[in-house]
Amino acid sequence: IPAGQHVLMFRVWKPNFVVPGGNHVSHTIRVDSVSFTPTIIEEFEGGKLQFDSEMSFIGGTWEFDSTVAYNGTSSMRSPLIGDGQSSTMKLETSVPSEGSIITFWYKASVFMPIDKFVFKINGQPRIEVPAESVWKQFTTVLSAGEATIEWSYVRSTAQQIKHPGEGRVWIDDIQVIPKY
């Protein structure tokens, strides 16, 4: 459902319903505290974030990349950063009481073995990738409540010989789907 005001229409019919005391029930239904938790689908197509109000960047803005994508024509790519730096793309969202599933595709081209791609939920690492990778899918459960979801590329300060890698991470096709 797109943002904005909407009319929700439904019909309830219970003929000849009588409440205790012999009174007939009117055809009025009261609805209180209705909310809809949207499915978040961020495909990075068209050089625009669908959920830009929930997305932020720390340590450099991630960039749309129309040359590398898992699906479609664009993905989101970490910026070039220096030794000892990191860059994070962060999504903050509310998760319904039933929980949600998050799934996304990633590709890492890090300077091995000292740099890495890290994915965190509420500050807890869920994946750490210290090597080159082809496109891989990651899926996990989000618990009810507020969730801070972070994708980070972390560069080490170590002065070791660095193996090949572009020093980038790509993310594509993020989906946060409520479990109903």
PASE-318803 format. One record per atom (N, C-alpha, C): residue number from 1; residue in one letter; atom name; y, x, z. Coordinates in pm, whole numbers, always signed. Layout:
ATOM|NUM|A|CA|Y|X|Z $
...
! end
This chain:
ATOM|1|I|N|-118|+87|+0 $
ATOM|1|I|CA|+0|+0|+0 $
ATOM|1|I|C|+123|+91|+0 $
ATOM|2|P|N|+212|+76|-96 $
ATOM|2|P|CA|+331|+160|-99 $
ATOM|2|P|C|+426|+124|+16 $
ATOM|3|A|N|+514|+218|+49 $
ATOM|3|A|CA|+610|+195|+156 $
ATOM|3|A|C|+698|+75|+125 $
ATOM|4|G|N|+747|+10|+230 $
ATOM|4|G|CA|+837|-104|+212 $
ATOM|4|G|C|+786|-226|+285 $
ATOM|5|Q|N|+856|-335|+270 $
ATOM|5|Q|CA|+816|-459|+334 $
ATOM|5|Q|C|+723|-536|+241 $
ATOM|6|H|N|+620|-594|+299 $
ATOM|6|H|CA|+520|-666|+222 $
ATOM|6|H|C|+487|-797|+292 $
ATOM|7|V|N|+439|-891|+218 $
ATOM|7|V|CA|+394|-1018|+272 $
ATOM|7|V|C|+243|-1016|+274 $
ATOM|8|L|N|+187|-1044|+390 $
ATOM|8|L|CA|+43|-1051|+404 $
ATOM|8|L|C|+6|-1198|+416 $
ATOM|9|M|N|-76|-1245|+325 $
ATOM|9|M|CA|-114|-1386|+327 $
ATOM|9|M|C|-263|-1397|+350 $
ATOM|10|F|N|-301|-1490|+435 $
ATOM|10|F|CA|-441|-1518|+454 $
ATOM|10|F|C|-456|-1665|+491 $
ATOM|11|R|N|-579|-1713|+482 $
ATOM|11|R|CA|-602|-1855|+508 $
ATOM|11|R|C|-718|-1869|+607 $
ATOM|12|V|N|-698|-1950|+706 $
ATOM|12|V|CA|-803|-1979|+803 $
ATOM|12|V|C|-820|-2130|+806 $
ATOM|13|W|N|-944|-2175|+806 $
ATOM|13|W|CA|-968|-2317|+807 $
ATOM|13|W|C|-1084|-2347|+902 $
ATOM|14|K|N|-1059|-2428|+996 $
ATOM|14|K|CA|-1161|-2471|+1090 $
ATOM|14|K|C|-1141|-2620|+1111 $
ATOM|15|P|N|-1204|-2705|+1031 $
ATOM|15|P|CA|-1181|-2849|+1041 $
ATOM|15|P|C|-1235|-2907|+1172 $
ATOM|16|N|N|-1164|-3005|+1221 $
ATOM|16|N|CA|-1207|-3080|+1338 $
ATOM|16|N|C|-1233|-2993|+1461 $
ATOM|17|F|N|-1154|-2888|+1479 $
ATOM|17|F|CA|-1170|-2802|+1596 $
ATOM|17|F|C|-1087|-2860|+1711 $
ATOM|18|V|N|-1153|-2879|+1823 $
ATOM|18|V|CA|-1086|-2937|+1940 $
ATOM|18|V|C|-1102|-2841|+2056 $
ATOM|19|V|N|-991|-2811|+2124 $
ATOM|19|V|CA|-994|-2724|+2241 $
ATOM|19|V|C|-1030|-2807|+2363 $
ATOM|20|P|N|-1076|-2745|+2471 $
ATOM|20|P|CA|-1107|-2820|+2592 $
ATOM|20|P|C|-987|-2906|+2632 $
ATOM|21|G|N|-1010|-3026|+2676 $
ATOM|21|G|CA|-905|-3121|+2709 $
ATOM|21|G|C|-883|-3220|+2597 $
ATOM|22|G|N|-952|-3202|+2483 $
ATOM|22|G|CA|-946|-3298|+2376 $
ATOM|22|G|C|-831|-3281|+2279 $
ATOM|23|N|N|-752|-3174|+2290 $
ATOM|23|N|CA|-639|-3154|+2198 $
ATOM|23|N|C|-685|-3087|+2070 $
ATOM|24|H|N|-638|-3136|+1959 $
ATOM|24|H|CA|-667|-3073|+1831 $
ATOM|24|H|C|-582|-2946|+1817 $
ATOM|25|V|N|-641|-2846|+1756 $
ATOM|25|V|CA|-570|-2720|+1734 $
ATOM|25|V|C|-484|-2734|+1610 $
ATOM|26|S|N|-359|-2691|+1622 $
ATOM|26|S|CA|-274|-2693|+1503 $
ATOM|26|S|C|-323|-2586|+1406 $
ATOM|27|H|N|-275|-2590|+1288 $
ATOM|27|H|CA|-315|-2491|+1188 $
ATOM|27|H|C|-222|-2370|+1191 $
ATOM|28|T|N|-180|-2333|+1310 $
ATOM|28|T|CA|-93|-2217|+1329 $
ATOM|28|T|C|-174|-2104|+1390 $
ATOM|29|I|N|-162|-1988|+1334 $
ATOM|29|I|CA|-228|-1869|+1386 $
ATOM|29|I|C|-120|-1769|+1421 $
ATOM|30|R|N|-131|-1708|+1535 $
ATOM|30|R|CA|-34|-1607|+1577 $
ATOM|30|R|C|-97|-1470|+1557 $
ATOM|31|V|N|-22|-1381|+1498 $
ATOM|31|V|CA|-67|-1245|+1474 $
ATOM|31|V|C|+30|-1153|+1546 $
ATOM|32|D|N|-26|-1059|+1621 $
ATOM|32|D|CA|+57|-969|+1700 $
ATOM|32|D|C|+11|-825|+1677 $
ATOM|33|S|N|+105|-736|+1668 $
ATOM|33|S|CA|+79|-592|+1662 $
ATOM|33|S|C|-14|-554|+1547 $
ATOM|34|V|N|+26|-581|+1427 $
ATOM|34|V|CA|-51|-543|+1309 $
ATOM|34|V|C|-2|-408|+1260 $
ATOM|35|S|N|-93|-319|+1229 $
ATOM|35|S|CA|-54|-191|+1170 $
ATOM|35|S|C|-159|-152|+1068 $
ATOM|36|F|N|-116|-78|+972 $
ATOM|36|F|CA|-204|-28|+868 $
ATOM|36|F|C|-194|+123|+868 $
ATOM|37|T|N|-306|+190|+875 $
ATOM|37|T|CA|-308|+335|+867 $
ATOM|37|T|C|-346|+370|+725 $
ATOM|38|P|N|-256|+434|+651 $
ATOM|38|P|CA|-286|+460|+510 $
ATOM|38|P|C|-386|+575|+494 $
ATOM|39|T|N|-454|+571|+384 $
ATOM|39|T|CA|-531|+686|+341 $
ATOM|39|T|C|-432|+784|+280 $
ATOM|40|I|N|-437|+908|+324 $
ATOM|40|I|CA|-349|+1010|+267 $
ATOM|40|I|C|-425|+1079|+155 $
ATOM|41|I|N|-368|+1075|+37 $
ATOM|41|I|CA|-425|+1146|-77 $
ATOM|41|I|C|-313|+1231|-135 $
ATOM|42|E|N|-327|+1362|-125 $
ATOM|42|E|CA|-226|+1455|-176 $
ATOM|42|E|C|-292|+1542|-281 $
ATOM|43|E|N|-256|+1517|-407 $
ATOM|43|E|CA|-316|+1589|-519 $
ATOM|43|E|C|-224|+1694|-578 $
ATOM|44|F|N|-97|+1696|-534 $
ATOM|44|F|CA|+3|+1794|-579 $
ATOM|44|F|C|+37|+1783|-727 $
ATOM|45|E|N|+9|+1668|-787 $
ATOM|45|E|CA|+38|+1651|-929 $
ATOM|45|E|C|+187|+1620|-951 $
ATOM|46|G|N|+238|+1662|-1064 $
ATOM|46|G|CA|+376|+1632|-1102 $
ATOM|46|G|C|+480|+1710|-1023 $
ATOM|47|G|N|+439|+1814|-952 $
ATOM|47|G|CA|+536|+1896|-878 $
ATOM|47|G|C|+606|+1820|-767 $
ATOM|48|K|N|+537|+1722|-709 $
ATOM|48|K|CA|+597|+1640|-604 $
ATOM|48|K|C|+494|+1613|-496 $
ATOM|49|L|N|+538|+1621|-370 $
ATOM|49|L|CA|+452|+1586|-258 $
ATOM|49|L|C|+455|+1435|-237 $
ATOM|50|Q|N|+341|+1373|-228 $
ATOM|50|Q|CA|+335|+1230|-201 $
ATOM|50|Q|C|+370|+1200|-56 $
ATOM|51|F|N|+338|+1294|+35 $
ATOM|51|F|CA|+362|+1275|+177 $
ATOM|51|F|C|+457|+1382|+228 $
ATOM|52|D|N|+571|+1399|+159 $
ATOM|52|D|CA|+664|+1507|+192 $
ATOM|52|D|C|+726|+1492|+331 $
ATOM|53|S|N|+737|+1370|+384 $
ATOM|53|S|CA|+797|+1354|+516 $
ATOM|53|S|C|+703|+1404|+626 $
ATOM|54|E|N|+573|+1409|+599 $
ATOM|54|E|CA|+477|+1457|+698 $
ATOM|54|E|C|+442|+1604|+680 $
ATOM|55|M|N|+484|+1665|+569 $
ATOM|55|M|CA|+446|+1801|+536 $
ATOM|55|M|C|+561|+1897|+565 $
ATOM|56|S|N|+529|+2012|+626 $
ATOM|56|S|CA|+631|+2114|+651 $
ATOM|56|S|C|+571|+2252|+627 $
ATOM|57|F|N|+657|+2352|+621 $
ATOM|57|F|CA|+614|+2488|+590 $
ATOM|57|F|C|+674|+2584|+692 $
ATOM|58|I|N|+594|+2683|+734 $
ATOM|58|I|CA|+636|+2783|+830 $
ATOM|58|I|C|+609|+2920|+769 $
ATOM|59|G|N|+707|+3010|+771 $
ATOM|59|G|CA|+687|+3144|+718 $
ATOM|59|G|C|+690|+3150|+567 $
ATOM|60|G|N|+760|+3060|+504 $
ATOM|60|G|CA|+770|+3057|+358 $
ATOM|60|G|C|+716|+2927|+302 $
ATOM|61|T|N|+784|+2874|+203 $
ATOM|61|T|CA|+745|+2747|+142 $
ATOM|61|T|C|+632|+2769|+43 $
ATOM|62|W|N|+528|+2690|+57 $
ATOM|62|W|CA|+419|+2694|-39 $
ATOM|62|W|C|+471|+2636|-170 $
ATOM|63|E|N|+407|+2676|-281 $
ATOM|63|E|CA|+459|+2643|-415 $
ATOM|63|E|C|+356|+2564|-495 $
ATOM|64|F|N|+406|+2477|-581 $
ATOM|64|F|CA|+319|+2409|-676 $
ATOM|64|F|C|+273|+2512|-779 $
ATOM|65|D|N|+146|+2509|-814 $
ATOM|65|D|CA|+92|+2601|-913 $
ATOM|65|D|C|+23|+2519|-1022 $
ATOM|66|S|N|+81|+2522|-1142 $
ATOM|66|S|CA|+24|+2446|-1253 $
ATOM|66|S|C|-71|+2531|-1338 $
ATOM|67|T|N|-105|+2652|-1289 $
ATOM|67|T|CA|-199|+2736|-1362 $
ATOM|67|T|C|-336|+2742|-1295 $
ATOM|68|V|N|-344|+2702|-1168 $
ATOM|68|V|CA|-470|+2704|-1093 $
ATOM|68|V|C|-484|+2571|-1020 $
ATOM|69|A|N|-592|+2499|-1048 $
ATOM|69|A|CA|-615|+2371|-980 $
ATOM|69|A|C|-764|+2343|-977 $
ATOM|70|Y|N|-808|+2278|-871 $
ATOM|70|Y|CA|-948|+2234|-867 $
ATOM|70|Y|C|-964|+2111|-956 $
ATOM|71|N|N|-870|+2018|-941 $
ATOM|71|N|CA|-876|+1892|-1013 $
ATOM|71|N|C|-736|+1861|-1064 $
ATOM|72|G|N|-725|+1805|-1181 $
ATOM|72|G|CA|-593|+1775|-1236 $
ATOM|72|G|C|-527|+1900|-1290 $
ATOM|73|T|N|-394|+1906|-1279 $
ATOM|73|T|CA|-321|+2018|-1339 $
ATOM|73|T|C|-245|+2103|-1238 $
ATOM|74|S|N|-241|+2063|-1109 $
ATOM|74|S|CA|-162|+2138|-1011 $
ATOM|74|S|C|-235|+2150|-878 $
ATOM|75|S|N|-200|+2255|-806 $
ATOM|75|S|CA|-246|+2274|-668 $
ATOM|75|S|C|-126|+2326|-589 $
ATOM|76|M|N|-145|+2350|-460 $
ATOM|76|M|CA|-41|+2409|-377 $
ATOM|76|M|C|-87|+2551|-343 $
ATOM|77|R|N|+4|+2648|-360 $
ATOM|77|R|CA|-28|+2790|-344 $
ATOM|77|R|C|+58|+2851|-234 $
ATOM|78|S|N|-2|+2935|-152 $
ATOM|78|S|CA|+75|+3006|-49 $
ATOM|78|S|C|+171|+3104|-116 $
ATOM|79|P|N|+287|+3132|-51 $
ATOM|79|P|CA|+382|+3227|-109 $
ATOM|79|P|C|+334|+3371|-88 $
ATOM|80|L|N|+391|+3463|-164 $
ATOM|80|L|CA|+366|+3605|-139 $
ATOM|80|L|C|+433|+3642|-8 $
ATOM|81|I|N|+360|+3711|+79 $
ATOM|81|I|CA|+414|+3751|+208 $
ATOM|81|I|C|+384|+3898|+232 $
ATOM|82|G|N|+456|+3959|+324 $
ATOM|82|G|CA|+438|+4101|+354 $
ATOM|82|G|C|+337|+4125|+465 $
ATOM|83|D|N|+304|+4252|+488 $
ATOM|83|D|CA|+211|+4289|+594 $
ATOM|83|D|C|+260|+4237|+729 $
ATOM|84|G|N|+166|+4186|+808 $
ATOM|84|G|CA|+199|+4135|+940 $
ATOM|84|G|C|+262|+3996|+940 $
ATOM|85|Q|N|+266|+3931|+826 $
ATOM|85|Q|CA|+327|+3798|+817 $
ATOM|85|Q|C|+219|+3692|+792 $
ATOM|86|S|N|+260|+3568|+809 $
ATOM|86|S|CA|+173|+3457|+776 $
ATOM|86|S|C|+258|+3344|+720 $
ATOM|87|S|N|+193|+3255|+648 $
ATOM|87|S|CA|+261|+3138|+594 $
ATOM|87|S|C|+169|+3018|+614 $
ATOM|88|T|N|+228|+2907|+660 $
ATOM|88|T|CA|+150|+2789|+696 $
ATOM|88|T|C|+206|+2664|+630 $
ATOM|89|M|N|+116|+2583|+575 $
ATOM|89|M|CA|+149|+2448|+530 $
ATOM|89|M|C|+94|+2355|+638 $
ATOM|90|K|N|+181|+2268|+692 $
ATOM|90|K|CA|+143|+2185|+806 $
ATOM|90|K|C|+162|+2037|+774 $
ATOM|91|L|N|+61|+1957|+811 $
ATOM|91|L|CA|+65|+1812|+795 $
ATOM|91|L|C|+49|+1751|+934 $
ATOM|92|E|N|+142|+1662|+971 $
ATOM|92|E|CA|+131|+1591|+1097 $
ATOM|92|E|C|+108|+1444|+1067 $
ATOM|93|T|N|+6|+1386|+1131 $
ATOM|93|T|CA|-30|+1247|+1103 $
ATOM|93|T|C|-89|+1181|+1227 $
ATOM|94|S|N|-88|+1050|+1227 $
ATOM|94|S|CA|-152|+971|+1333 $
ATOM|94|S|C|-290|+930|+1284 $
ATOM|95|V|N|-388|+947|+1370 $
ATOM|95|V|CA|-525|+912|+1336 $
ATOM|95|V|C|-563|+786|+1412 $
ATOM|96|P|N|-616|+684|+1344 $
ATOM|96|P|CA|-650|+557|+1412 $
ATOM|96|P|C|-761|+577|+1516 $
ATOM|97|S|N|-778|+477|+1601 $
ATOM|97|S|CA|-873|+487|+1713 $
ATOM|97|S|C|-1017|+512|+1666 $
ATOM|98|E|N|-1050|+473|+1545 $
ATOM|98|E|CA|-1185|+496|+1491 $
ATOM|98|E|C|-1202|+640|+1441 $
ATOM|99|G|N|-1093|+714|+1431 $
ATOM|99|G|CA|-1099|+848|+1375 $
ATOM|99|G|C|-1080|+846|+1225 $
ATOM|100|S|N|-1074|+963|+1165 $
ATOM|100|S|CA|-1060|+978|+1020 $
ATOM|100|S|C|-1145|+1094|+972 $
ATOM|101|I|N|-1164|+1099|+843 $
ATOM|101|I|CA|-1230|+1211|+777 $
ATOM|101|I|C|-1122|+1284|+698 $
ATOM|102|I|N|-1119|+1417|+709 $
ATOM|102|I|CA|-1030|+1496|+623 $
ATOM|102|I|C|-1118|+1580|+532 $
ATOM|103|T|N|-1081|+1584|+407 $
ATOM|103|T|CA|-1151|+1666|+310 $
ATOM|103|T|C|-1047|+1728|+216 $
ATOM|104|F|N|-1073|+1850|+172 $
ATOM|104|F|CA|-985|+1918|+76 $
ATOM|104|F|C|-1063|+2030|+9 $
ATOM|105|W|N|-1004|+2080|-100 $
ATOM|105|W|CA|-1060|+2193|-174 $
ATOM|105|W|C|-971|+2313|-152 $
ATOM|106|Y|N|-1030|+2431|-140 $
ATOM|106|Y|CA|-952|+2554|-122 $
ATOM|106|Y|C|-1011|+2667|-206 $
ATOM|107|K|N|-924|+2759|-238 $
ATOM|107|K|CA|-963|+2882|-307 $
ATOM|107|K|C|-884|+2994|-243 $
ATOM|108|A|N|-951|+3100|-201 $
ATOM|108|A|CA|-883|+3212|-136 $
ATOM|108|A|C|-897|+3337|-221 $
ATOM|109|S|N|-789|+3409|-235 $
ATOM|109|S|CA|-789|+3539|-300 $
ATOM|109|S|C|-711|+3632|-209 $
ATOM|110|V|N|-777|+3673|-101 $
ATOM|110|V|CA|-710|+3751|+3 $
ATOM|110|V|C|-744|+3899|-12 $
ATOM|111|F|N|-659|+3984|+46 $
ATOM|111|F|CA|-685|+4127|+47 $
ATOM|111|F|C|-793|+4154|+151 $
ATOM|112|M|N|-915|+4182|+105 $
ATOM|112|M|CA|-1027|+4199|+195 $
ATOM|112|M|C|-1024|+4339|+255 $
ATOM|113|P|N|-1077|+4362|+371 $
ATOM|113|P|CA|-1136|+4267|+465 $
ATOM|113|P|C|-1038|+4229|+578 $
ATOM|114|I|N|-911|+4256|+562 $
ATOM|114|I|CA|-820|+4245|+677 $
ATOM|114|I|C|-730|+4121|+675 $
ATOM|115|D|N|-723|+4050|+565 $
ATOM|115|D|CA|-641|+3929|+558 $
ATOM|115|D|C|-734|+3808|+553 $
ATOM|116|K|N|-678|+3688|+579 $
ATOM|116|K|CA|-766|+3572|+580 $
ATOM|116|K|C|-689|+3442|+559 $
ATOM|117|F|N|-767|+3342|+517 $
ATOM|117|F|CA|-722|+3204|+510 $
ATOM|117|F|C|-778|+3135|+634 $
ATOM|118|V|N|-691|+3060|+706 $
ATOM|118|V|CA|-732|+2991|+828 $
ATOM|118|V|C|-691|+2844|+817 $
ATOM|119|F|N|-784|+2755|+850 $
ATOM|119|F|CA|-756|+2613|+858 $
ATOM|119|F|C|-772|+2569|+1002 $
ATOM|120|K|N|-669|+2501|+1058 $
ATOM|120|K|CA|-671|+2459|+1199 $
ATOM|120|K|C|-641|+2310|+1211 $
ATOM|121|I|N|-700|+2249|+1313 $
ATOM|121|I|CA|-667|+2113|+1355 $
ATOM|121|I|C|-625|+2121|+1501 $
ATOM|122|N|N|-504|+2077|+1530 $
ATOM|122|N|CA|-450|+2082|+1666 $
ATOM|122|N|C|-466|+2220|+1729 $
ATOM|123|G|N|-436|+2323|+1649 $
ATOM|123|G|CA|-438|+2460|+1698 $
ATOM|123|G|C|-574|+2525|+1704 $
ATOM|124|Q|N|-681|+2452|+1676 $
ATOM|124|Q|CA|-818|+2506|+1683 $
ATOM|124|Q|C|-867|+2542|+1544 $
ATOM|125|P|N|-902|+2670|+1521 $
ATOM|125|P|CA|-953|+2710|+1389 $
ATOM|125|P|C|-1082|+2637|+1353 $
ATOM|126|R|N|-1088|+2588|+1231 $
ATOM|126|R|CA|-1208|+2521|+1179 $
ATOM|126|R|C|-1274|+2603|+1069 $
ATOM|127|I|N|-1192|+2682|+996 $
ATOM|127|I|CA|-1245|+2773|+894 $
ATOM|127|I|C|-1162|+2900|+900 $
ATOM|128|E|N|-1227|+3013|+883 $
ATOM|128|E|CA|-1160|+3141|+862 $
ATOM|128|E|C|-1231|+3209|+747 $
ATOM|129|V|N|-1157|+3235|+640 $
ATOM|129|V|CA|-1216|+3292|+518 $
ATOM|129|V|C|-1154|+3429|+494 $
ATOM|130|P|N|-1229|+3538|+523 $
ATOM|130|P|CA|-1174|+3672|+505 $
ATOM|130|P|C|-1218|+3737|+374 $
ATOM|131|A|N|-1241|+3658|+271 $
ATOM|131|A|CA|-1293|+3714|+146 $
ATOM|131|A|C|-1247|+3630|+28 $
ATOM|132|E|N|-1277|+3680|-90 $
ATOM|132|E|CA|-1252|+3605|-212 $
ATOM|132|E|C|-1342|+3481|-212 $
ATOM|133|S|N|-1292|+3372|-267 $
ATOM|133|S|CA|-1379|+3255|-279 $
ATOM|133|S|C|-1346|+3180|-408 $
ATOM|134|V|N|-1447|+3116|-461 $
ATOM|134|V|CA|-1426|+3021|-569 $
ATOM|134|V|C|-1383|+2892|-501 $
ATOM|135|W|N|-1351|+2787|-578 $
ATOM|135|W|CA|-1314|+2659|-517 $
ATOM|135|W|C|-1428|+2609|-431 $
ATOM|136|K|N|-1396|+2574|-305 $
ATOM|136|K|CA|-1493|+2519|-211 $
ATOM|136|K|C|-1432|+2398|-143 $
ATOM|137|Q|N|-1517|+2302|-111 $
ATOM|137|Q|CA|-1471|+2182|-40 $
ATOM|137|Q|C|-1501|+2197|+108 $
ATOM|138|F|N|-1407|+2150|+191 $
ATOM|138|F|CA|-1428|+2146|+335 $
ATOM|138|F|C|-1402|+2003|+382 $
ATOM|139|T|N|-1491|+1952|+468 $
ATOM|139|T|CA|-1479|+1817|+521 $
ATOM|139|T|C|-1510|+1820|+670 $
ATOM|140|T|N|-1430|+1749|+749 $
ATOM|140|T|CA|-1456|+1739|+892 $
ATOM|140|T|C|-1396|+1609|+944 $
ATOM|141|V|N|-1424|+1579|+1069 $
ATOM|141|V|CA|-1376|+1457|+1134 $
ATOM|141|V|C|-1249|+1488|+1212 $
ATOM|142|L|N|-1152|+1396|+1207 $
ATOM|142|L|CA|-1032|+1402|+1290 $
ATOM|142|L|C|-1049|+1300|+1401 $
ATOM|143|S|N|-1025|+1342|+1524 $
ATOM|143|S|CA|-1032|+1251|+1639 $
ATOM|143|S|C|-907|+1164|+1645 $
ATOM|144|A|N|-920|+1049|+1712 $
ATOM|144|A|CA|-808|+956|+1727 $
ATOM|144|A|C|-690|+1023|+1796 $
ATOM|145|G|N|-569|+979|+1759 $
ATOM|145|G|CA|-447|+1031|+1820 $
ATOM|145|G|C|-363|+1106|+1718 $
ATOM|146|E|N|-269|+1184|+1767 $
ATOM|146|E|CA|-184|+1264|+1679 $
ATOM|146|E|C|-258|+1389|+1636 $
ATOM|147|A|N|-246|+1425|+1508 $
ATOM|147|A|CA|-315|+1544|+1456 $
ATOM|147|A|C|-216|+1634|+1385 $
ATOM|148|T|N|-222|+1763|+1416 $
ATOM|148|T|CA|-147|+1865|+1344 $
ATOM|148|T|C|-250|+1946|+1266 $
ATOM|149|I|N|-237|+1943|+1134 $
ATOM|149|I|CA|-333|+2005|+1044 $
ATOM|149|I|C|-262|+2121|+975 $
ATOM|150|E|N|-321|+2242|+980 $
ATOM|150|E|CA|-254|+2361|+926 $
ATOM|150|E|C|-345|+2441|+834 $
ATOM|151|W|N|-289|+2479|+721 $
ATOM|151|W|CA|-352|+2572|+628 $
ATOM|151|W|C|-267|+2698|+629 $
ATOM|152|S|N|-324|+2815|+662 $
ATOM|152|S|CA|-245|+2937|+675 $
ATOM|152|S|C|-308|+3053|+598 $
ATOM|153|Y|N|-220|+3135|+541 $
ATOM|153|Y|CA|-261|+3266|+489 $
ATOM|153|Y|C|-202|+3369|+583 $
ATOM|154|V|N|-288|+3457|+635 $
ATOM|154|V|CA|-247|+3555|+736 $
ATOM|154|V|C|-270|+3695|+681 $
ATOM|155|R|N|-161|+3776|+678 $
ATOM|155|R|CA|-169|+3916|+633 $
ATOM|155|R|C|-173|+4007|+755 $
ATOM|156|S|N|-262|+4101|+756 $
ATOM|156|S|CA|-276|+4196|+865 $
ATOM|156|S|C|-170|+4305|+856 $
ATOM|157|T|N|-147|+4372|+968 $
ATOM|157|T|CA|-56|+4488|+968 $
ATOM|157|T|C|-134|+4617|+951 $
ATOM|158|A|N|-266|+4608|+948 $
ATOM|158|A|CA|-351|+4726|+938 $
ATOM|158|A|C|-321|+4803|+810 $
ATOM|159|Q|N|-318|+4934|+822 $
ATOM|159|Q|CA|-291|+5021|+706 $
ATOM|159|Q|C|-423|+5071|+647 $
ATOM|160|Q|N|-513|+4981|+619 $
ATOM|160|Q|CA|-641|+5017|+559 $
ATOM|160|Q|C|-632|+5002|+407 $
ATOM|161|I|N|-727|+5061|+340 $
ATOM|161|I|CA|-734|+5042|+195 $
ATOM|161|I|C|-771|+4896|+170 $
ATOM|162|K|N|-694|+4831|+89 $
ATOM|162|K|CA|-716|+4689|+62 $
ATOM|162|K|C|-798|+4673|-65 $
ATOM|163|H|N|-899|+4591|-55 $
ATOM|163|H|CA|-981|+4558|-170 $
ATOM|163|H|C|-907|+4456|-255 $
ATOM|164|P|N|-949|+4440|-379 $
ATOM|164|P|CA|-876|+4349|-468 $
ATOM|164|P|C|-861|+4208|-411 $
ATOM|165|G|N|-755|+4148|-449 $
ATOM|165|G|CA|-724|+4011|-410 $
ATOM|165|G|C|-579|+3987|-445 $
ATOM|166|E|N|-543|+3865|-474 $
ATOM|166|E|CA|-405|+3833|-512 $
ATOM|166|E|C|-315|+3811|-392 $
ATOM|167|G|N|-373|+3799|-274 $
ATOM|167|G|CA|-293|+3772|-156 $
ATOM|167|G|C|-239|+3630|-158 $
ATOM|168|R|N|-323|+3535|-195 $
ATOM|168|R|CA|-283|+3395|-207 $
ATOM|168|R|C|-398|+3304|-164 $
ATOM|169|V|N|-360|+3181|-131 $
ATOM|169|V|CA|-455|+3074|-102 $
ATOM|169|V|C|-407|+2951|-179 $
ATOM|170|W|N|-500|+2876|-237 $
ATOM|170|W|CA|-469|+2751|-308 $
ATOM|170|W|C|-537|+2635|-237 $
ATOM|171|I|N|-468|+2523|-226 $
ATOM|171|I|CA|-521|+2401|-166 $
ATOM|171|I|C|-505|+2289|-269 $
ATOM|172|D|N|-606|+2204|-280 $
ATOM|172|D|CA|-597|+2091|-374 $
ATOM|172|D|C|-672|+1970|-318 $
ATOM|173|D|N|-629|+1853|-361 $
ATOM|173|D|CA|-696|+1726|-333 $
ATOM|173|D|C|-724|+1702|-184 $
ATOM|174|I|N|-618|+1702|-104 $
ATOM|174|I|CA|-632|+1668|+39 $
ATOM|174|I|C|-648|+1518|+51 $
ATOM|175|Q|N|-745|+1475|+131 $
ATOM|175|Q|CA|-764|+1333|+161 $
ATOM|175|Q|C|-788|+1316|+310 $
ATOM|176|V|N|-713|+1225|+371 $
ATOM|176|V|CA|-737|+1185|+510 $
ATOM|176|V|C|-770|+1037|+504 $
ATOM|177|I|N|-895|+1004|+535 $
ATOM|177|I|CA|-946|+868|+515 $
ATOM|177|I|C|-987|+809|+649 $
ATOM|178|P|N|-924|+698|+692 $
ATOM|178|P|CA|-964|+635|+818 $
ATOM|178|P|C|-1111|+591|+814 $
ATOM|179|K|N|-1179|+606|+927 $
ATOM|179|K|CA|-1319|+560|+941 $
ATOM|179|K|C|-1316|+418|+995 $
ATOM|180|Y|N|-1340|+321|+909 $
ATOM|180|Y|CA|-1343|+181|+953 $
ATOM|180|Y|C|-1482|+128|+948 $
! end
